[in-house]
Each structure stands twice: as C-alpha cells, then as structure tokens.
Amino acid sequence: MTPKSGVLLLGSCITAIASVGSIFELSSGNPELGQMVTSIILGISIPLTALLFWVAVQDTRANIK
C-alpha cells in the first residue's frame, strides 16, 4: 500500500461516515444543517465514497510487484 492509497482510503472512510450521519440526521426529522444541506451532503458523499475506494484499490493493484 502506498501513501496515496492510504490517503484515498482515509477520504473514503470520512465520506462514508458523512453519508451515514446524513442518513441519521434526515431520518430524525429535523436535521441540524437543514434538510437541503444534509441532502446535498448525502448526495455528494455516497458516490464520492465509492469513487475514492475504487481509486485506492486501483492504485494499490498498480503498485503490487
């Protein structure tokens, strides 16, 4: 694993936590940041989590020798 893939995995974990937190906030009925902002965070964080994870895996595979 390279430092680049480690940073990408860290970003993936952070965005995954943001998406789970957004789901809980939206399900509570009264999100602290408001419905619109929390929905935007959720909408951005889900694909970003998958993208960062995929790029990290690709980087790790490219550096295996």
PQR file with spaces between the fields and no chain letter, atoms N, CA, C, O and H, PARSE charges and radii, in Angstrom:
ATOM       1  N    MET     1       0.845   -1.175    0.000 -0.4000 1.5000
ATOM       2  CA   MET     1       0.000    0.000    0.000 -0.0000 2.0000
ATOM       3  C    MET     1       0.891    1.240    0.000  0.5500 1.7000
ATOM       4  O    MET     1       1.871    1.318    0.741 -0.5500 1.4000
ATOM       5  N    THR     2       0.537    2.195   -0.835 -0.4000 1.5000
ATOM       6  CA   THR     2       1.292    3.433   -0.929 -0.0000 2.0000
ATOM       7  C    THR     2       0.629    4.510   -0.072  0.5500 1.7000
ATOM       8  O    THR     2      -0.532    4.366    0.311 -0.5500 1.4000
ATOM       9  H    THR     2      -0.259    2.132   -1.437  0.4000 1.0000
ATOM      10  N    PRO     3       1.353    5.584    0.232 -0.5600 1.5000
ATOM      11  CA   PRO     3       0.723    6.684    0.971  0.2800 2.0000
ATOM      12  C    PRO     3      -0.487    7.261    0.233  0.5500 1.7000
ATOM      13  O    PRO     3      -1.463    7.679    0.854 -0.5500 1.4000
ATOM      14  N    LYS     4      -0.409    7.277   -1.092 -0.4000 1.5000
ATOM      15  CA   LYS     4      -1.530    7.790   -1.882 -0.0000 2.0000
ATOM      16  C    LYS     4      -2.790    6.952   -1.655  0.5500 1.7000
ATOM      17  O    LYS     4      -3.873    7.501   -1.452 -0.5500 1.4000
ATOM      18  H    LYS     4       0.385    6.938   -1.597  0.4000 1.0000
ATOM      19  N    SER     5      -2.652    5.633   -1.690 -0.4000 1.5000
ATOM      20  CA   SER     5      -3.835    4.790   -1.485 -0.0000 2.0000
ATOM      21  C    SER     5      -4.331    4.884   -0.049  0.5500 1.7000
ATOM      22  O    SER     5      -5.531    4.769    0.202 -0.5500 1.4000
ATOM      23  H    SER     5      -1.772    5.187   -1.855  0.4000 1.0000
ATOM      24  N    GLY     6      -3.422    5.090    0.889 -0.4000 1.5000
ATOM      25  CA   GLY     6      -3.839    5.273    2.284 -0.0000 2.0000
ATOM      26  C    GLY     6      -4.661    6.536    2.475  0.5500 1.7000
ATOM      27  O    GLY     6      -5.655    6.533    3.201 -0.5500 1.4000
ATOM      28  H    GLY     6      -2.447    5.184    0.685  0.4000 1.0000
ATOM      29  N    VAL     7      -4.245    7.616    1.823 -0.4000 1.5000
ATOM      30  CA   VAL     7      -4.986    8.878    1.897 -0.0000 2.0000
ATOM      31  C    VAL     7      -6.342    8.734    1.215  0.5500 1.7000
ATOM      32  O    VAL     7      -7.344    9.261    1.699 -0.5500 1.4000
ATOM      33  H    VAL     7      -3.437    7.618    1.233  0.4000 1.0000
ATOM      34  N    LEU     8      -6.371    8.024    0.100 -0.4000 1.5000
ATOM      35  CA   LEU     8      -7.640    7.793   -0.593 -0.0000 2.0000
ATOM      36  C    LEU     8      -8.595    6.956    0.263  0.5500 1.7000
ATOM      37  O    LEU     8      -9.794    7.229    0.305 -0.5500 1.4000
ATOM      38  H    LEU     8      -5.557    7.596   -0.293  0.4000 1.0000
ATOM      39  N    LEU     9      -8.067    5.951    0.937 -0.4000 1.5000
ATOM      40  CA   LEU     9      -8.910    5.145    1.826 -0.0000 2.0000
ATOM      41  C    LEU     9      -9.416    5.965    3.009  0.5500 1.7000
ATOM      42  O    LEU     9     -10.556    5.802    3.442 -0.5500 1.4000
ATOM      43  H    LEU     9      -7.092    5.729    0.903  0.4000 1.0000
ATOM      44  N    LEU    10      -8.566    6.846    3.529 -0.4000 1.5000
ATOM      45  CA   LEU    10      -8.992    7.730    4.614 -0.0000 2.0000
ATOM      46  C    LEU    10     -10.131    8.629    4.137  0.5500 1.7000
ATOM      47  O    LEU    10     -11.122    8.813    4.845 -0.5500 1.4000
ATOM      48  H    LEU    10      -7.639    6.979    3.177  0.4000 1.0000
ATOM      49  N    GLY    11      -9.988    9.181    2.953 -0.4000 1.5000
ATOM      50  CA   GLY    11     -11.058   10.004    2.394 -0.0000 2.0000
ATOM      51  C    GLY    11     -12.336    9.217    2.192  0.5500 1.7000
ATOM      52  O    GLY    11     -13.431    9.728    2.426 -0.5500 1.4000
ATOM      53  H    GLY    11      -9.183    9.032    2.378  0.4000 1.0000
ATOM      54  N    SER    12     -12.198    7.979    1.760 -0.4000 1.5000
ATOM      55  CA   SER    12     -13.364    7.119    1.578 -0.0000 2.0000
ATOM      56  C    SER    12     -14.071    6.860    2.908  0.5500 1.7000
ATOM      57  O    SER    12     -15.300    6.876    2.977 -0.5500 1.4000
ATOM      58  H    SER    12     -11.309    7.564    1.571  0.4000 1.0000
ATOM      59  N    CYS    13     -13.303    6.625    3.946 -0.4000 1.5000
ATOM      60  CA   CYS    13     -13.892    6.399    5.278 -0.0000 2.0000
ATOM      61  C    CYS    13     -14.609    7.647    5.790  0.5500 1.7000
ATOM      62  O    CYS    13     -15.699    7.555    6.354 -0.5500 1.4000
ATOM      63  H    CYS    13     -12.305    6.613    3.890  0.4000 1.0000
ATOM      64  N    ILE    14     -13.995    8.805    5.590 -0.4000 1.5000
ATOM      65  CA   ILE    14     -14.606   10.052    6.058 -0.0000 2.0000
ATOM      66  C    ILE    14     -15.910   10.328    5.322  0.5500 1.7000
ATOM      67  O    ILE    14     -16.897   10.723    5.942 -0.5500 1.4000
ATOM      68  H    ILE    14     -13.110    8.879    5.131  0.4000 1.0000
ATOM      69  N    THR    15     -15.925   10.125    4.019 -0.4000 1.5000
ATOM      70  CA   THR    15     -17.153   10.364    3.271 -0.0000 2.0000
ATOM      71  C    THR    15     -18.227    9.329    3.597  0.5500 1.7000
ATOM      72  O    THR    15     -19.417    9.640    3.563 -0.5500 1.4000
ATOM      73  H    THR    15     -15.123    9.804    3.516  0.4000 1.0000
ATOM      74  N    ALA    16     -17.813    8.097    3.914 -0.4000 1.5000
ATOM      75  CA   ALA    16     -18.789    7.079    4.327 -0.0000 2.0000
ATOM      76  C    ALA    16     -19.430    7.466    5.656  0.5500 1.7000
ATOM      77  O    ALA    16     -20.637    7.306    5.841 -0.5500 1.4000
ATOM      78  H    ALA    16     -16.846    7.844    3.941  0.4000 1.0000
ATOM      79  N    ILE    17     -18.621    7.972    6.573 -0.4000 1.5000
ATOM      80  CA   ILE    17     -19.153    8.425    7.861 -0.0000 2.0000
ATOM      81  C    ILE    17     -20.104    9.598    7.658  0.5500 1.7000
ATOM      82  O    ILE    17     -21.142    9.678    8.315 -0.5500 1.4000
ATOM      83  H    ILE    17     -17.641    8.101    6.422  0.4000 1.0000
ATOM      84  N    ALA    18     -19.754   10.507    6.751 -0.4000 1.5000
ATOM      85  CA   ALA    18     -20.627   11.651    6.457 -0.0000 2.0000
ATOM      86  C    ALA    18     -21.963   11.191    5.888  0.5500 1.7000
ATOM      87  O    ALA    18     -23.008   11.750    6.224 -0.5500 1.4000
ATOM      88  H    ALA    18     -18.911   10.442    6.218  0.4000 1.0000
ATOM      89  N    SER    19     -21.935   10.181    5.034 -0.4000 1.5000
ATOM      90  CA   SER    19     -23.194    9.713    4.454 -0.0000 2.0000
ATOM      91  C    SER    19     -24.068    9.021    5.494  0.5500 1.7000
ATOM      92  O    SER    19     -25.284    9.212    5.508 -0.5500 1.4000
ATOM      93  H    SER    19     -21.086    9.727    4.761  0.4000 1.0000
ATOM      94  N    VAL    20     -23.457    8.221    6.363 -0.4000 1.5000
ATOM      95  CA   VAL    20     -24.247    7.572    7.419 -0.0000 2.0000
ATOM      96  C    VAL    20     -24.819    8.616    8.368  0.5500 1.7000
ATOM      97  O    VAL    20     -25.979    8.523    8.770 -0.5500 1.4000
ATOM      98  H    VAL    20     -22.469    8.067    6.352  0.4000 1.0000
ATOM      99  N    GLY    21     -24.012    9.606    8.727 -0.4000 1.5000
ATOM     100  CA   GLY    21     -24.501   10.678    9.594 -0.0000 2.0000
ATOM     101  C    GLY    21     -25.635   11.449    8.941  0.5500 1.7000
ATOM     102  O    GLY    21     -26.592   11.832    9.615 -0.5500 1.4000
ATOM     103  H    GLY    21     -23.070    9.681    8.401  0.4000 1.0000
ATOM     104  N    SER    22     -25.539   11.678    7.647 -0.4000 1.5000
ATOM     105  CA   SER    22     -26.601   12.388    6.945 -0.0000 2.0000
ATOM     106  C    SER    22     -27.892   11.581    6.927  0.5500 1.7000
ATOM     107  O    SER    22     -28.980   12.137    7.073 -0.5500 1.4000
ATOM     108  H    SER    22     -24.762   11.367    7.100  0.4000 1.0000
ATOM     109  N    ILE    23     -27.770   10.286    6.749 -0.4000 1.5000
ATOM     110  CA   ILE    23     -28.960    9.429    6.779 -0.0000 2.0000
ATOM     111  C    ILE    23     -29.639    9.496    8.139  0.5500 1.7000
ATOM     112  O    ILE    23     -30.862    9.610    8.220 -0.5500 1.4000
ATOM     113  H    ILE    23     -26.885    9.834    6.630  0.4000 1.0000
ATOM     114  N    PHE    24     -28.850    9.427    9.205 -0.4000 1.5000
ATOM     115  CA   PHE    24     -29.426    9.525   10.550 -0.0000 2.0000
ATOM     116  C    PHE    24     -30.053   10.893   10.786  0.5500 1.7000
ATOM     117  O    PHE    24     -31.130   10.983   11.375 -0.5500 1.4000
ATOM     118  H    PHE    24     -27.856    9.335    9.139  0.4000 1.0000
ATOM     119  N    GLU    25     -29.401   11.948   10.341 -0.4000 1.5000
ATOM     120  CA   GLU    25     -29.945   13.294   10.513 -0.0000 2.0000
ATOM     121  C    GLU    25     -31.273   13.439    9.765  0.5500 1.7000
ATOM     122  O    GLU    25     -32.239   13.985   10.297 -0.5500 1.4000
ATOM     123  H    GLU    25     -28.525   11.875    9.863  0.4000 1.0000
ATOM     124  N    LEU    26     -31.308   12.948    8.533 -0.4000 1.5000
ATOM     125  CA   LEU    26     -32.542   13.060    7.759 -0.0000 2.0000
ATOM     126  C    LEU    26     -33.669   12.211    8.346  0.5500 1.7000
ATOM     127  O    LEU    26     -34.836   12.600    8.296 -0.5500 1.4000
ATOM     128  H    LEU    26     -30.523   12.504    8.100  0.4000 1.0000
ATOM     129  N    SER    27     -33.319   11.058    8.898 -0.4000 1.5000
ATOM     130  CA   SER    27     -34.362   10.201    9.471 -0.0000 2.0000
ATOM     131  C    SER    27     -34.876   10.733   10.804  0.5500 1.7000
ATOM     132  O    SER    27     -35.949   10.332   11.255 -0.5500 1.4000
ATOM     133  H    SER    27     -32.371   10.742    8.938  0.4000 1.0000
ATOM     134  N    SER    28     -34.126   11.627   11.437 -0.4000 1.5000
ATOM     135  CA   SER    28     -34.581   12.186   12.715 -0.0000 2.0000
ATOM     136  C    SER    28     -35.737   13.160   12.513  0.5500 1.7000
ATOM     137  O    SER    28     -36.504   13.425   13.438 -0.5500 1.4000
ATOM     138  H    SER    28     -33.255   11.953   11.070  0.4000 1.0000
ATOM     139  N    GLY    29     -35.856   13.687   11.302 -0.4000 1.5000
ATOM     140  CA   GLY    29     -36.953   14.598   11.010 -0.0000 2.0000
ATOM     141  C    GLY    29     -36.580   16.059   11.096  0.5500 1.7000
ATOM     142  O    GLY    29     -37.260   16.896   10.502 -0.5500 1.4000
ATOM     143  H    GLY    29     -35.233   13.472   10.550  0.4000 1.0000
ATOM     144  N    ASN    30     -35.504   16.403   11.829 -0.4000 1.5000
ATOM     145  CA   ASN    30     -35.103   17.791   11.977 -0.0000 2.0000
ATOM     146  C    ASN    30     -33.584   17.897   11.923  0.5500 1.7000
ATOM     147  O    ASN    30     -32.945   18.033   12.966 -0.5500 1.4000
ATOM     148  H    ASN    30     -34.952   15.723   12.311  0.4000 1.0000
ATOM     149  N    PRO    31     -32.989   17.836   10.725 -0.5600 1.5000
ATOM     150  CA   PRO    31     -31.532   17.902   10.615  0.2800 2.0000
ATOM     151  C    PRO    31     -30.979   19.249   11.082  0.5500 1.7000
ATOM     152  O    PRO    31     -31.582   20.293   10.835 -0.5500 1.4000
ATOM     153  N    GLU    32     -29.839   19.219   11.753 -0.4000 1.5000
ATOM     154  CA   GLU    32     -29.236   20.442   12.284 -0.0000 2.0000
ATOM     155  C    GLU    32     -28.873   21.432   11.190  0.5500 1.7000
ATOM     156  O    GLU    32     -29.050   22.637   11.366 -0.5500 1.4000
ATOM     157  H    GLU    32     -29.349   18.371   11.953  0.4000 1.0000
ATOM     158  N    LEU    33     -28.370   20.946   10.072 -0.4000 1.5000
ATOM     159  CA   LEU    33     -27.953   21.833    8.990 -0.0000 2.0000
ATOM     160  C    LEU    33     -29.087   22.143    8.019  0.5500 1.7000
ATOM     161  O    LEU    33     -28.894   22.886    7.057 -0.5500 1.4000
ATOM     162  H    LEU    33     -28.226   19.966    9.930  0.4000 1.0000
ATOM     163  N    GLY    34     -30.244   21.590    8.257 -0.4000 1.5000
ATOM     164  CA   GLY    34     -31.375   21.775    7.360 -0.0000 2.0000
ATOM     165  C    GLY    34     -31.492   20.617    6.383  0.5500 1.7000
ATOM     166  O    GLY    34     -30.520   19.920    6.091 -0.5500 1.4000
ATOM     167  H    GLY    34     -30.401   20.985    9.038  0.4000 1.0000
ATOM     168  N    GLN    35     -32.688   20.436    5.896 -0.4000 1.5000
ATOM     169  CA   GLN    35     -32.972   19.313    5.008 -0.0000 2.0000
ATOM     170  C    GLN    35     -32.183   19.392    3.709  0.5500 1.7000
ATOM     171  O    GLN    35     -31.642   18.385    3.250 -0.5500 1.4000
ATOM     172  H    GLN    35     -33.477   21.002    6.134  0.4000 1.0000
ATOM     173  N    MET    36     -32.110   20.577    3.113 -0.4000 1.5000
ATOM     174  CA   MET    36     -31.456   20.739    1.815 -0.0000 2.0000
ATOM     175  C    MET    36     -29.953   20.483    1.912  0.5500 1.7000
ATOM     176  O    MET    36     -29.403   19.726    1.112 -0.5500 1.4000
ATOM     177  H    MET    36     -32.549   21.395    3.485  0.4000 1.0000
ATOM     178  N    VAL    37     -29.288   21.105    2.879 -0.4000 1.5000
ATOM     179  CA   VAL    37     -27.838   20.948    3.018 -0.0000 2.0000
ATOM     180  C    VAL    37     -27.484   19.503    3.341  0.5500 1.7000
ATOM     181  O    VAL    37     -26.534   18.958    2.778 -0.5500 1.4000
ATOM     182  H    VAL    37     -29.735   21.721    3.528  0.4000 1.0000
ATOM     183  N    THR    38     -28.230   18.882    4.233 -0.4000 1.5000
ATOM     184  CA   THR    38     -27.959   17.490    4.596 -0.0000 2.0000
ATOM     185  C    THR    38     -28.184   16.559    3.410  0.5500 1.7000
ATOM     186  O    THR    38     -27.442   15.594    3.228 -0.5500 1.4000
ATOM     187  H    THR    38     -29.001   19.325    4.690  0.4000 1.0000
ATOM     188  N    SER    39     -29.190   16.838    2.616 -0.4000 1.5000
ATOM     189  CA   SER    39     -29.441   16.032    1.410 -0.0000 2.0000
ATOM     190  C    SER    39     -28.319   16.192    0.391  0.5500 1.7000
ATOM     191  O    SER    39     -27.932   15.227   -0.269 -0.5500 1.4000
ATOM     192  H    SER    39     -29.793   17.622    2.764  0.4000 1.0000
ATOM     193  N    ILE    40     -27.803   17.397    0.263 -0.4000 1.5000
ATOM     194  CA   ILE    40     -26.691   17.635   -0.652 -0.0000 2.0000
ATOM     195  C    ILE    40     -25.448   16.887   -0.187  0.5500 1.7000
ATOM     196  O    ILE    40     -24.749   16.270   -0.991 -0.5500 1.4000
ATOM     197  H    ILE    40     -28.117   18.181    0.798  0.4000 1.0000
ATOM     198  N    ILE    41     -25.176   16.944    1.113 -0.4000 1.5000
ATOM     199  CA   ILE    41     -24.028   16.212    1.668 -0.0000 2.0000
ATOM     200  C    ILE    41     -24.180   14.719    1.395  0.5500 1.7000
ATOM     201  O    ILE    41     -23.219   14.056    1.004 -0.5500 1.4000
ATOM     202  H    ILE    41     -25.744   17.445    1.767  0.4000 1.0000
ATOM     203  N    LEU    42     -25.368   14.197    1.598 -0.4000 1.5000
ATOM     204  CA   LEU    42     -25.624   12.778    1.338 -0.0000 2.0000
ATOM     205  C    LEU    42     -25.447   12.454   -0.135  0.5500 1.7000
ATOM     206  O    LEU    42     -24.830   11.448   -0.484 -0.5500 1.4000
ATOM     207  H    LEU    42     -26.148   14.735    1.916  0.4000 1.0000
ATOM     208  N    GLY    43     -25.984   13.296   -0.995 -0.4000 1.5000
ATOM     209  CA   GLY    43     -25.896   13.052   -2.433 -0.0000 2.0000
ATOM     210  C    GLY    43     -24.474   13.099   -2.976  0.5500 1.7000
ATOM     211  O    GLY    43     -24.148   12.405   -3.940 -0.5500 1.4000
ATOM     212  H    GLY    43     -26.486   14.113   -0.712  0.4000 1.0000
ATOM     213  N    ILE    44     -23.639   13.907   -2.364 -0.4000 1.5000
ATOM     214  CA   ILE    44     -22.243   14.002   -2.795 -0.0000 2.0000
ATOM     215  C    ILE    44     -21.389   12.905   -2.169  0.5500 1.7000
ATOM     216  O    ILE    44     -20.506   12.351   -2.824 -0.5500 1.4000
ATOM     217  H    ILE    44     -23.903   14.470   -1.582  0.4000 1.0000
ATOM     218  N    SER    45     -21.650   12.594   -0.909 -0.4000 1.5000
ATOM     219  CA   SER    45     -20.764   11.673   -0.186 -0.0000 2.0000
ATOM     220  C    SER    45     -20.887   10.216   -0.628  0.5500 1.7000
ATOM     221  O    SER    45     -19.899    9.484   -0.583 -0.5500 1.4000
ATOM     222  H    SER    45     -22.367   13.044   -0.378  0.4000 1.0000
ATOM     223  N    ILE    46     -22.052    9.783   -1.047 -0.4000 1.5000
ATOM     224  CA   ILE    46     -22.203    8.378   -1.458 -0.0000 2.0000
ATOM     225  C    ILE    46     -21.374    8.056   -2.708  0.5500 1.7000
ATOM     226  O    ILE    46     -20.590    7.107   -2.677 -0.5500 1.4000
ATOM     227  H    ILE    46     -22.855   10.378   -1.084  0.4000 1.0000
ATOM     228  N    PRO    47     -21.518    8.810   -3.806 -0.5600 1.5000
ATOM     229  CA   PRO    47     -20.675    8.479   -4.965  0.2800 2.0000
ATOM     230  C    PRO    47     -19.192    8.762   -4.715  0.5500 1.7000
ATOM     231  O    PRO    47     -18.329    8.070   -5.256 -0.5500 1.4000
ATOM     232  N    LEU    48     -18.895    9.775   -3.896 -0.4000 1.5000
ATOM     233  CA   LEU    48     -17.502   10.092   -3.602 -0.0000 2.0000
ATOM     234  C    LEU    48     -16.844    8.969   -2.804  0.5500 1.7000
ATOM     235  O    LEU    48     -15.667    8.672   -3.006 -0.5500 1.4000
ATOM     236  H    LEU    48     -19.596   10.337   -3.457  0.4000 1.0000
ATOM     237  N    THR    49     -17.594    8.346   -1.902 -0.4000 1.5000
ATOM     238  CA   THR    49     -17.075    7.197   -1.148 -0.0000 2.0000
ATOM     239  C    THR    49     -16.687    6.074   -2.093  0.5500 1.7000
ATOM     240  O    THR    49     -15.591    5.522   -2.003 -0.5500 1.4000
ATOM     241  H    THR    49     -18.551    8.588   -1.737  0.4000 1.0000
ATOM     242  N    ALA    50     -17.594    5.742   -2.997 -0.4000 1.5000
ATOM     243  CA   ALA    50     -17.324    4.658   -3.944 -0.0000 2.0000
ATOM     244  C    ALA    50     -16.152    5.002   -4.859  0.5500 1.7000
ATOM     245  O    ALA    50     -15.304    4.151   -5.131 -0.5500 1.4000
ATOM     246  H    ALA    50     -18.485    6.191   -3.070  0.4000 1.0000
ATOM     247  N    LEU    51     -16.104    6.233   -5.329 -0.4000 1.5000
ATOM     248  CA   LEU    51     -15.027    6.649   -6.226 -0.0000 2.0000
ATOM     249  C    LEU    51     -13.665    6.603   -5.529  0.5500 1.7000
ATOM     250  O    LEU    51     -12.704    6.072   -6.086 -0.5500 1.4000
ATOM     251  H    LEU    51     -16.792    6.924   -5.108  0.4000 1.0000
ATOM     252  N    LEU    52     -13.575    7.150   -4.330 -0.4000 1.5000
ATOM     253  CA   LEU    52     -12.306    7.150   -3.605 -0.0000 2.0000
ATOM     254  C    LEU    52     -11.844    5.730   -3.294  0.5500 1.7000
ATOM     255  O    LEU    52     -10.655    5.424   -3.390 -0.5500 1.4000
ATOM     256  H    LEU    52     -14.355    7.582   -3.878  0.4000 1.0000
ATOM     257  N    PHE    53     -12.781    4.868   -2.922 -0.4000 1.5000
ATOM     258  CA   PHE    53     -12.428    3.485   -2.632 -0.0000 2.0000
ATOM     259  C    PHE    53     -11.910    2.790   -3.888  0.5500 1.7000
ATOM     260  O    PHE    53     -10.902    2.085   -3.845 -0.5500 1.4000
ATOM     261  H    PHE    53     -13.747    5.116   -2.843  0.4000 1.0000
ATOM     262  N    TRP    54     -12.605    2.993   -5.007 -0.4000 1.5000
ATOM     263  CA   TRP    54     -12.201    2.366   -6.268 -0.0000 2.0000
ATOM     264  C    TRP    54     -10.817    2.835   -6.701  0.5500 1.7000
ATOM     265  O    TRP    54      -9.993    2.022   -7.119 -0.5500 1.4000
ATOM     266  H    TRP    54     -13.423    3.566   -5.043  0.4000 1.0000
ATOM     267  N    VAL    55     -10.555    4.138   -6.605 -0.4000 1.5000
ATOM     268  CA   VAL    55      -9.255    4.673   -6.981 -0.0000 2.0000
ATOM     269  C    VAL    55      -8.157    4.129   -6.065  0.5500 1.7000
ATOM     270  O    VAL    55      -7.056    3.830   -6.529 -0.5500 1.4000
ATOM     271  H    VAL    55     -11.226    4.798   -6.265  0.4000 1.0000
ATOM     272  N    ALA    56      -8.450    3.998   -4.773 -0.4000 1.5000
ATOM     273  CA   ALA    56      -7.464    3.441   -3.837 -0.0000 2.0000
ATOM     274  C    ALA    56      -7.129    1.993   -4.184  0.5500 1.7000
ATOM     275  O    ALA    56      -5.965    1.594   -4.141 -0.5500 1.4000
ATOM     276  H    ALA    56      -9.344    4.240   -4.397  0.4000 1.0000
ATOM     277  N    VAL    57      -8.142    1.214   -4.526 -0.4000 1.5000
ATOM     278  CA   VAL    57      -7.905   -0.186   -4.902 -0.0000 2.0000
ATOM     279  C    VAL    57      -7.097   -0.259   -6.193  0.5500 1.7000
ATOM     280  O    VAL    57      -6.183   -1.075   -6.310 -0.5500 1.4000
ATOM     281  H    VAL    57      -9.087    1.538   -4.561  0.4000 1.0000
ATOM     282  N    GLN    58      -7.427    0.584   -7.154 -0.4000 1.5000
ATOM     283  CA   GLN    58      -6.681    0.594   -8.410 -0.0000 2.0000
ATOM     284  C    GLN    58      -5.225    0.999   -8.191  0.5500 1.7000
ATOM     285  O    GLN    58      -4.325    0.429   -8.808 -0.5500 1.4000
ATOM     286  H    GLN    58      -8.170    1.247   -7.059  0.4000 1.0000
ATOM     287  N    ASP    59      -4.990    1.968   -7.329 -0.4000 1.5000
ATOM     288  CA   ASP    59      -3.631    2.411   -7.033 -0.0000 2.0000
ATOM     289  C    ASP    59      -2.837    1.293   -6.341  0.5500 1.7000
ATOM     290  O    ASP    59      -1.662    1.082   -6.642 -0.5500 1.4000
ATOM     291  H    ASP    59      -5.721    2.432   -6.828  0.4000 1.0000
ATOM     292  N    THR    60      -3.476    0.595   -5.431 -0.4000 1.5000
ATOM     293  CA   THR    60      -2.805   -0.497   -4.737 -0.0000 2.0000
ATOM     294  C    THR    60      -2.480   -1.626   -5.713  0.5500 1.7000
ATOM     295  O    THR    60      -1.382   -2.182   -5.675 -0.5500 1.4000
ATOM     296  H    THR    60      -4.431    0.766   -5.187  0.4000 1.0000
ATOM     297  N    ARG    61      -3.419   -1.963   -6.578 -0.4000 1.5000
ATOM     298  CA   ARG    61      -3.170   -3.018   -7.569 -0.0000 2.0000
ATOM     299  C    ARG    61      -2.042   -2.640   -8.512  0.5500 1.7000
ATOM     300  O    ARG    61      -1.257   -3.501   -8.910 -0.5500 1.4000
ATOM     301  H    ARG    61      -4.310   -1.512   -6.609  0.4000 1.0000
ATOM     302  N    ALA    62      -1.948   -1.378   -8.872 -0.4000 1.5000
ATOM     303  CA   ALA    62      -0.908   -0.928   -9.793 -0.0000 2.0000
ATOM     304  C    ALA    62       0.473   -0.981   -9.149  0.5500 1.7000
ATOM     305  O    ALA    62       1.477   -1.075   -9.855 -0.5500 1.4000
ATOM     306  H    ALA    62      -2.585   -0.678   -8.549  0.4000 1.0000
ATOM     307  N    ASN    63       0.537   -0.921   -7.833 -0.4000 1.5000
ATOM     308  CA   ASN    63       1.825   -0.895   -7.140 -0.0000 2.0000
ATOM     309  C    ASN    63       2.230   -2.242   -6.547  0.5500 1.7000
ATOM     310  O    ASN    63       3.253   -2.325   -5.868 -0.5500 1.4000
ATOM     311  H    ASN    63      -0.279   -0.845   -7.260  0.4000 1.0000
ATOM     312  N    ILE    64       1.456   -3.292   -6.786 -0.4000 1.5000
ATOM     313  CA   ILE    64       1.822   -4.632   -6.315 -0.0000 2.0000
ATOM     314  C    ILE    64       2.873   -5.191   -7.265  0.5500 1.7000
ATOM     315  O    ILE    64       2.708   -5.180   -8.485 -0.5500 1.4000
ATOM     316  H    ILE    64       0.625   -3.224   -7.338  0.4000 1.0000
ATOM     317  N    LYS    65       3.959   -5.680   -6.668 -0.4000 1.5000
ATOM     318  CA   LYS    65       5.039   -6.254   -7.505 -0.0000 2.0000
ATOM     319  C    LYS    65       5.420   -7.605   -7.017  0.5500 1.7000
ATOM     320  O    LYS    65       6.305   -8.242   -7.589 -0.5500 1.4000
ATOM     321  H    LYS    65       4.093   -5.688   -5.677  0.4000 1.0000
